[in-house]
Amino acid sequence: FRSIEDAGEELLAIYHSHPRSPAYPSPTDRREAHWPNAAYLLVSLRDARAALPEMYAYRITDRDAVRQIELVAD
C-alpha cells in the first residue's frame, strides 16, 4: 500500500470470493475493511450451475455501514 501511495496511485477495489456463501460482506469482511474509499468486490461461487457467478460491490465504511454500489460493464 505504501508503494501505491508513493507512486501517486490509489487503491480502487479489493476483491475476493465466497465459495459457499452469498456475495455479501461477512462479519469478518466488515471487521477487516480498513479502506473506506475502496470498493469491495465480492464473488460468490456457491451455485456451480449458474451461468455467471453472483457478484456485487460495496462500500464498507465501518462494521455496520455497508452500502451496495452499482457495477457497470463496459
Residue pairs with C-beta under 8 A, 6 or more apart in sequence:
1 11
4 10
4 11
10 37
11 35
11 37
11 38
12 38
12 39
13 38
13 39
13 40
13 41
13 57
14 35
14 38
14 39
14 40
14 41
15 40
15 41
15 42
15 43
16 42
16 43
17 42
17 43
17 44
17 45
17 53
18 26
18 42
18 43
18 44
18 45
18 46
19 45
19 46
20 45
20 46
21 44
21 46
22 44
22 46
22 54
23 42
23 43
23 44
23 53
23 54
23 55
23 56
24 42
24 56
24 58
24 66
25 33
25 40
25 42
25 58
25 60
25 66
27 63
29 40
29 42
29 60
30 60
30 62
30 63
30 64
30 66
31 63
33 40
33 60
33 62
36 59
36 60
36 61
36 62
39 57
39 58
39 59
39 69
40 57
40 58
40 59
40 60
41 55
41 56
41 57
41 71
42 55
42 56
42 57
42 58
43 53
43 54
43 55
44 53
44 54
44 55
45 53
46 54
47 53
47 54
55 71
56 68
56 71
57 68
57 69
57 70
57 71
58 66
58 67
58 68
58 69
59 65
59 66
59 67
59 69
60 66
60 67
61 67
